[in-house]
């Protein structure tokens, strides 16, 4: 299914109608903010304290297991399937190591 053998990607995709629809290309990549950034929350859904806590948890996960995690919270996204959007975003961002696979959870 994917060229990667082990990956944990946590995608919180919160769809609330009436807001800007994000596309794969318009969701901000948290890694562009620094190596210890794993959360993309362009609408401020989670709050700064929550984002900080989640980033620290993700750093611990990566250090203890070498798994890579991404957390995305958006008001709305383009497409009909949460999983497909998360999977396409995972591929667009290039998350994962050569010896990893993908796991995706979404709400």
Chimera marker file (.cmm) of the C-alpha trace (Angstrom):
<marker_set name="trace">
<marker id="1" x="0.000" y="0.000" z="0.000" r="1" g="1" b="0" radius="0.5"/>
<marker id="2" x="2.845" y="2.373" z="0.749" r="1" g="1" b="0" radius="0.5"/>
<marker id="3" x="6.578" y="2.350" z="0.199" r="1" g="1" b="0" radius="0.5"/>
<marker id="4" x="7.219" y="2.996" z="3.865" r="1" g="1" b="0" radius="0.5"/>
<marker id="5" x="7.308" y="0.183" z="6.438" r="1" g="1" b="0" radius="0.5"/>
<marker id="6" x="6.625" y="1.874" z="9.771" r="1" g="1" b="0" radius="0.5"/>
<marker id="7" x="5.140" y="5.287" z="10.510" r="1" g="1" b="0" radius="0.5"/>
<marker id="8" x="2.780" y="6.761" z="12.979" r="1" g="1" b="0" radius="0.5"/>
<marker id="9" x="0.898" y="9.742" z="11.673" r="1" g="1" b="0" radius="0.5"/>
<marker id="10" x="-1.754" y="11.192" z="13.869" r="1" g="1" b="0" radius="0.5"/>
<marker id="11" x="-4.105" y="13.388" z="11.941" r="1" g="1" b="0" radius="0.5"/>
<marker id="12" x="-6.752" y="15.273" z="13.797" r="1" g="1" b="0" radius="0.5"/>
<marker id="13" x="-9.002" y="16.455" z="11.011" r="1" g="1" b="0" radius="0.5"/>
<marker id="14" x="-11.839" y="18.427" z="12.495" r="1" g="1" b="0" radius="0.5"/>
<marker id="15" x="-14.396" y="19.270" z="9.831" r="1" g="1" b="0" radius="0.5"/>
<marker id="16" x="-16.653" y="22.164" z="10.715" r="1" g="1" b="0" radius="0.5"/>
<marker id="17" x="-18.591" y="23.495" z="7.746" r="1" g="1" b="0" radius="0.5"/>
<marker id="18" x="-18.644" y="27.177" z="6.872" r="1" g="1" b="0" radius="0.5"/>
<marker id="19" x="-14.886" y="27.800" z="7.021" r="1" g="1" b="0" radius="0.5"/>
<marker id="20" x="-12.057" y="27.906" z="4.505" r="1" g="1" b="0" radius="0.5"/>
<marker id="21" x="-11.403" y="24.540" z="2.909" r="1" g="1" b="0" radius="0.5"/>
<marker id="22" x="-7.784" y="23.471" z="3.117" r="1" g="1" b="0" radius="0.5"/>
<marker id="23" x="-6.132" y="21.530" z="0.347" r="1" g="1" b="0" radius="0.5"/>
<marker id="24" x="-3.081" y="19.288" z="0.605" r="1" g="1" b="0" radius="0.5"/>
<marker id="25" x="-0.985" y="22.210" z="-0.651" r="1" g="1" b="0" radius="0.5"/>
<marker id="26" x="-2.392" y="24.850" z="1.729" r="1" g="1" b="0" radius="0.5"/>
<marker id="27" x="-2.130" y="23.053" z="5.088" r="1" g="1" b="0" radius="0.5"/>
<marker id="28" x="0.964" y="24.537" z="6.786" r="1" g="1" b="0" radius="0.5"/>
<marker id="29" x="3.753" y="21.973" z="7.264" r="1" g="1" b="0" radius="0.5"/>
<marker id="30" x="4.806" y="22.089" z="10.951" r="1" g="1" b="0" radius="0.5"/>
<marker id="31" x="8.355" y="20.943" z="10.132" r="1" g="1" b="0" radius="0.5"/>
<marker id="32" x="8.921" y="24.277" z="8.386" r="1" g="1" b="0" radius="0.5"/>
<marker id="33" x="8.624" y="25.848" z="11.872" r="1" g="1" b="0" radius="0.5"/>
<marker id="34" x="11.457" y="23.715" z="13.263" r="1" g="1" b="0" radius="0.5"/>
<marker id="35" x="12.462" y="20.142" z="14.052" r="1" g="1" b="0" radius="0.5"/>
<marker id="36" x="10.414" y="20.015" z="17.265" r="1" g="1" b="0" radius="0.5"/>
<marker id="37" x="7.176" y="21.100" z="15.585" r="1" g="1" b="0" radius="0.5"/>
<marker id="38" x="4.694" y="18.360" z="14.761" r="1" g="1" b="0" radius="0.5"/>
<marker id="39" x="1.335" y="20.168" z="15.018" r="1" g="1" b="0" radius="0.5"/>
<marker id="40" x="-0.321" y="22.112" z="12.199" r="1" g="1" b="0" radius="0.5"/>
<marker id="41" x="-3.177" y="24.146" z="13.673" r="1" g="1" b="0" radius="0.5"/>
<marker id="42" x="-3.697" y="27.067" z="11.271" r="1" g="1" b="0" radius="0.5"/>
<marker id="43" x="-7.105" y="28.016" z="12.725" r="1" g="1" b="0" radius="0.5"/>
<marker id="44" x="-6.018" y="27.903" z="16.380" r="1" g="1" b="0" radius="0.5"/>
<marker id="45" x="-8.486" y="25.135" z="17.181" r="1" g="1" b="0" radius="0.5"/>
<marker id="46" x="-6.272" y="23.471" z="19.785" r="1" g="1" b="0" radius="0.5"/>
<marker id="47" x="-4.853" y="26.475" z="21.631" r="1" g="1" b="0" radius="0.5"/>
<marker id="48" x="-1.196" y="27.276" z="22.301" r="1" g="1" b="0" radius="0.5"/>
<marker id="49" x="-0.886" y="25.211" z="25.490" r="1" g="1" b="0" radius="0.5"/>
<marker id="50" x="-2.352" y="22.129" z="23.814" r="1" g="1" b="0" radius="0.5"/>
<marker id="51" x="-0.088" y="22.541" z="20.777" r="1" g="1" b="0" radius="0.5"/>
<marker id="52" x="2.948" y="22.831" z="23.081" r="1" g="1" b="0" radius="0.5"/>
<marker id="53" x="1.970" y="19.677" z="25.014" r="1" g="1" b="0" radius="0.5"/>
<marker id="54" x="1.333" y="17.724" z="21.791" r="1" g="1" b="0" radius="0.5"/>
<marker id="55" x="4.666" y="18.835" z="20.333" r="1" g="1" b="0" radius="0.5"/>
<marker id="56" x="6.482" y="17.620" z="23.470" r="1" g="1" b="0" radius="0.5"/>
<marker id="57" x="4.660" y="14.268" z="23.310" r="1" g="1" b="0" radius="0.5"/>
<marker id="58" x="5.610" y="13.900" z="19.635" r="1" g="1" b="0" radius="0.5"/>
<marker id="59" x="9.272" y="14.680" z="20.399" r="1" g="1" b="0" radius="0.5"/>
<marker id="60" x="9.222" y="11.918" z="23.043" r="1" g="1" b="0" radius="0.5"/>
<marker id="61" x="7.615" y="9.461" z="20.604" r="1" g="1" b="0" radius="0.5"/>
<marker id="62" x="10.220" y="10.202" z="17.933" r="1" g="1" b="0" radius="0.5"/>
<marker id="63" x="13.133" y="9.928" z="20.380" r="1" g="1" b="0" radius="0.5"/>
<marker id="64" x="11.910" y="6.689" z="21.944" r="1" g="1" b="0" radius="0.5"/>
<marker id="65" x="10.743" y="4.887" z="18.807" r="1" g="1" b="0" radius="0.5"/>
<marker id="66" x="12.033" y="6.804" z="15.768" r="1" g="1" b="0" radius="0.5"/>
<marker id="67" x="8.403" y="6.978" z="14.570" r="1" g="1" b="0" radius="0.5"/>
<marker id="68" x="7.312" y="10.230" z="12.954" r="1" g="1" b="0" radius="0.5"/>
<marker id="69" x="4.052" y="11.874" z="13.955" r="1" g="1" b="0" radius="0.5"/>
<marker id="70" x="2.086" y="14.752" z="12.452" r="1" g="1" b="0" radius="0.5"/>
<marker id="71" x="-1.004" y="16.301" z="13.992" r="1" g="1" b="0" radius="0.5"/>
<marker id="72" x="-3.306" y="18.421" z="11.848" r="1" g="1" b="0" radius="0.5"/>
<marker id="73" x="-6.350" y="20.334" z="13.042" r="1" g="1" b="0" radius="0.5"/>
<marker id="74" x="-8.291" y="22.263" z="10.401" r="1" g="1" b="0" radius="0.5"/>
<marker id="75" x="-11.816" y="23.666" z="10.217" r="1" g="1" b="0" radius="0.5"/>
<marker id="76" x="-12.547" y="22.102" z="6.840" r="1" g="1" b="0" radius="0.5"/>
<marker id="77" x="-10.687" y="20.368" z="4.034" r="1" g="1" b="0" radius="0.5"/>
<marker id="78" x="-11.202" y="19.693" z="0.364" r="1" g="1" b="0" radius="0.5"/>
<marker id="79" x="-12.435" y="16.170" z="-0.321" r="1" g="1" b="0" radius="0.5"/>
<marker id="80" x="-14.919" y="13.760" z="1.148" r="1" g="1" b="0" radius="0.5"/>
<marker id="81" x="-12.737" y="11.223" z="2.955" r="1" g="1" b="0" radius="0.5"/>
<marker id="82" x="-10.798" y="11.995" z="6.142" r="1" g="1" b="0" radius="0.5"/>
<marker id="83" x="-8.475" y="9.063" z="5.519" r="1" g="1" b="0" radius="0.5"/>
<marker id="84" x="-7.741" y="10.016" z="1.896" r="1" g="1" b="0" radius="0.5"/>
<marker id="85" x="-6.952" y="13.605" z="2.880" r="1" g="1" b="0" radius="0.5"/>
<marker id="86" x="-4.637" y="12.439" z="5.699" r="1" g="1" b="0" radius="0.5"/>
<marker id="87" x="-2.957" y="9.879" z="3.434" r="1" g="1" b="0" radius="0.5"/>
<marker id="88" x="-2.413" y="12.406" z="0.633" r="1" g="1" b="0" radius="0.5"/>
<marker id="89" x="-1.062" y="14.952" z="3.143" r="1" g="1" b="0" radius="0.5"/>
<marker id="90" x="1.333" y="12.300" z="4.523" r="1" g="1" b="0" radius="0.5"/>
<marker id="91" x="2.677" y="11.711" z="1.018" r="1" g="1" b="0" radius="0.5"/>
<marker id="92" x="2.830" y="15.423" z="0.145" r="1" g="1" b="0" radius="0.5"/>
<marker id="93" x="4.865" y="16.229" z="3.261" r="1" g="1" b="0" radius="0.5"/>
<marker id="94" x="7.084" y="13.176" z="2.770" r="1" g="1" b="0" radius="0.5"/>
<marker id="95" x="6.618" y="11.956" z="6.327" r="1" g="1" b="0" radius="0.5"/>
<marker id="96" x="8.345" y="8.727" z="7.198" r="1" g="1" b="0" radius="0.5"/>
<marker id="97" x="11.621" y="6.992" z="6.922" r="1" g="1" b="0" radius="0.5"/>
<marker id="98" x="12.557" y="4.397" z="4.307" r="1" g="1" b="0" radius="0.5"/>
<marker id="99" x="11.924" y="1.582" z="6.784" r="1" g="1" b="0" radius="0.5"/>
<marker id="100" x="8.514" y="2.774" z="7.975" r="1" g="1" b="0" radius="0.5"/>
<marker id="101" x="4.811" y="2.287" z="7.300" r="1" g="1" b="0" radius="0.5"/>
<marker id="102" x="1.848" y="4.540" z="7.934" r="1" g="1" b="0" radius="0.5"/>
<marker id="103" x="-0.783" y="4.423" z="10.608" r="1" g="1" b="0" radius="0.5"/>
<marker id="104" x="-3.412" y="7.163" z="10.605" r="1" g="1" b="0" radius="0.5"/>
<marker id="105" x="-6.021" y="8.121" z="13.154" r="1" g="1" b="0" radius="0.5"/>
<marker id="106" x="-8.548" y="10.842" z="12.553" r="1" g="1" b="0" radius="0.5"/>
<marker id="107" x="-11.625" y="12.318" z="14.156" r="1" g="1" b="0" radius="0.5"/>
<link id1="1" id2="2" r="1" g="1" b="0" radius="0.2"/>
<link id1="2" id2="3" r="1" g="1" b="0" radius="0.2"/>
<link id1="3" id2="4" r="1" g="1" b="0" radius="0.2"/>
<link id1="4" id2="5" r="1" g="1" b="0" radius="0.2"/>
<link id1="5" id2="6" r="1" g="1" b="0" radius="0.2"/>
<link id1="6" id2="7" r="1" g="1" b="0" radius="0.2"/>
<link id1="7" id2="8" r="1" g="1" b="0" radius="0.2"/>
<link id1="8" id2="9" r="1" g="1" b="0" radius="0.2"/>
<link id1="9" id2="10" r="1" g="1" b="0" radius="0.2"/>
<link id1="10" id2="11" r="1" g="1" b="0" radius="0.2"/>
<link id1="11" id2="12" r="1" g="1" b="0" radius="0.2"/>
<link id1="12" id2="13" r="1" g="1" b="0" radius="0.2"/>
<link id1="13" id2="14" r="1" g="1" b="0" radius="0.2"/>
<link id1="14" id2="15" r="1" g="1" b="0" radius="0.2"/>
<link id1="15" id2="16" r="1" g="1" b="0" radius="0.2"/>
<link id1="16" id2="17" r="1" g="1" b="0" radius="0.2"/>
<link id1="17" id2="18" r="1" g="1" b="0" radius="0.2"/>
<link id1="18" id2="19" r="1" g="1" b="0" radius="0.2"/>
<link id1="19" id2="20" r="1" g="1" b="0" radius="0.2"/>
<link id1="20" id2="21" r="1" g="1" b="0" radius="0.2"/>
<link id1="21" id2="22" r="1" g="1" b="0" radius="0.2"/>
<link id1="22" id2="23" r="1" g="1" b="0" radius="0.2"/>
<link id1="23" id2="24" r="1" g="1" b="0" radius="0.2"/>
<link id1="24" id2="25" r="1" g="1" b="0" radius="0.2"/>
<link id1="25" id2="26" r="1" g="1" b="0" radius="0.2"/>
<link id1="26" id2="27" r="1" g="1" b="0" radius="0.2"/>
<link id1="27" id2="28" r="1" g="1" b="0" radius="0.2"/>
<link id1="28" id2="29" r="1" g="1" b="0" radius="0.2"/>
<link id1="29" id2="30" r="1" g="1" b="0" radius="0.2"/>
<link id1="30" id2="31" r="1" g="1" b="0" radius="0.2"/>
<link id1="31" id2="32" r="1" g="1" b="0" radius="0.2"/>
<link id1="32" id2="33" r="1" g="1" b="0" radius="0.2"/>
<link id1="33" id2="34" r="1" g="1" b="0" radius="0.2"/>
<link id1="34" id2="35" r="1" g="1" b="0" radius="0.2"/>
<link id1="35" id2="36" r="1" g="1" b="0" radius="0.2"/>
<link id1="36" id2="37" r="1" g="1" b="0" radius="0.2"/>
<link id1="37" id2="38" r="1" g="1" b="0" radius="0.2"/>
<link id1="38" id2="39" r="1" g="1" b="0" radius="0.2"/>
<link id1="39" id2="40" r="1" g="1" b="0" radius="0.2"/>
<link id1="40" id2="41" r="1" g="1" b="0" radius="0.2"/>
<link id1="41" id2="42" r="1" g="1" b="0" radius="0.2"/>
<link id1="42" id2="43" r="1" g="1" b="0" radius="0.2"/>
<link id1="43" id2="44" r="1" g="1" b="0" radius="0.2"/>
<link id1="44" id2="45" r="1" g="1" b="0" radius="0.2"/>
<link id1="45" id2="46" r="1" g="1" b="0" radius="0.2"/>
<link id1="46" id2="47" r="1" g="1" b="0" radius="0.2"/>
<link id1="47" id2="48" r="1" g="1" b="0" radius="0.2"/>
<link id1="48" id2="49" r="1" g="1" b="0" radius="0.2"/>
<link id1="49" id2="50" r="1" g="1" b="0" radius="0.2"/>
<link id1="50" id2="51" r="1" g="1" b="0" radius="0.2"/>
<link id1="51" id2="52" r="1" g="1" b="0" radius="0.2"/>
<link id1="52" id2="53" r="1" g="1" b="0" radius="0.2"/>
<link id1="53" id2="54" r="1" g="1" b="0" radius="0.2"/>
<link id1="54" id2="55" r="1" g="1" b="0" radius="0.2"/>
<link id1="55" id2="56" r="1" g="1" b="0" radius="0.2"/>
<link id1="56" id2="57" r="1" g="1" b="0" radius="0.2"/>
<link id1="57" id2="58" r="1" g="1" b="0" radius="0.2"/>
<link id1="58" id2="59" r="1" g="1" b="0" radius="0.2"/>
<link id1="59" id2="60" r="1" g="1" b="0" radius="0.2"/>
<link id1="60" id2="61" r="1" g="1" b="0" radius="0.2"/>
<link id1="61" id2="62" r="1" g="1" b="0" radius="0.2"/>
<link id1="62" id2="63" r="1" g="1" b="0" radius="0.2"/>
<link id1="63" id2="64" r="1" g="1" b="0" radius="0.2"/>
<link id1="64" id2="65" r="1" g="1" b="0" radius="0.2"/>
<link id1="65" id2="66" r="1" g="1" b="0" radius="0.2"/>
<link id1="66" id2="67" r="1" g="1" b="0" radius="0.2"/>
<link id1="67" id2="68" r="1" g="1" b="0" radius="0.2"/>
<link id1="68" id2="69" r="1" g="1" b="0" radius="0.2"/>
<link id1="69" id2="70" r="1" g="1" b="0" radius="0.2"/>
<link id1="70" id2="71" r="1" g="1" b="0" radius="0.2"/>
<link id1="71" id2="72" r="1" g="1" b="0" radius="0.2"/>
<link id1="72" id2="73" r="1" g="1" b="0" radius="0.2"/>
<link id1="73" id2="74" r="1" g="1" b="0" radius="0.2"/>
<link id1="74" id2="75" r="1" g="1" b="0" radius="0.2"/>
<link id1="75" id2="76" r="1" g="1" b="0" radius="0.2"/>
<link id1="76" id2="77" r="1" g="1" b="0" radius="0.2"/>
<link id1="77" id2="78" r="1" g="1" b="0" radius="0.2"/>
<link id1="78" id2="79" r="1" g="1" b="0" radius="0.2"/>
<link id1="79" id2="80" r="1" g="1" b="0" radius="0.2"/>
<link id1="80" id2="81" r="1" g="1" b="0" radius="0.2"/>
<link id1="81" id2="82" r="1" g="1" b="0" radius="0.2"/>
<link id1="82" id2="83" r="1" g="1" b="0" radius="0.2"/>
<link id1="83" id2="84" r="1" g="1" b="0" radius="0.2"/>
<link id1="84" id2="85" r="1" g="1" b="0" radius="0.2"/>
<link id1="85" id2="86" r="1" g="1" b="0" radius="0.2"/>
<link id1="86" id2="87" r="1" g="1" b="0" radius="0.2"/>
<link id1="87" id2="88" r="1" g="1" b="0" radius="0.2"/>
<link id1="88" id2="89" r="1" g="1" b="0" radius="0.2"/>
<link id1="89" id2="90" r="1" g="1" b="0" radius="0.2"/>
<link id1="90" id2="91" r="1" g="1" b="0" radius="0.2"/>
<link id1="91" id2="92" r="1" g="1" b="0" radius="0.2"/>
<link id1="92" id2="93" r="1" g="1" b="0" radius="0.2"/>
<link id1="93" id2="94" r="1" g="1" b="0" radius="0.2"/>
<link id1="94" id2="95" r="1" g="1" b="0" radius="0.2"/>
<link id1="95" id2="96" r="1" g="1" b="0" radius="0.2"/>
<link id1="96" id2="97" r="1" g="1" b="0" radius="0.2"/>
<link id1="97" id2="98" r="1" g="1" b="0" radius="0.2"/>
<link id1="98" id2="99" r="1" g="1" b="0" radius="0.2"/>
<link id1="99" id2="100" r="1" g="1" b="0" radius="0.2"/>
<link id1="100" id2="101" r="1" g="1" b="0" radius="0.2"/>
<link id1="101" id2="102" r="1" g="1" b="0" radius="0.2"/>
<link id1="102" id2="103" r="1" g="1" b="0" radius="0.2"/>
<link id1="103" id2="104" r="1" g="1" b="0" radius="0.2"/>
<link id1="104" id2="105" r="1" g="1" b="0" radius="0.2"/>
<link id1="105" id2="106" r="1" g="1" b="0" radius="0.2"/>
<link id1="106" id2="107" r="1" g="1" b="0" radius="0.2"/>
</marker_set>
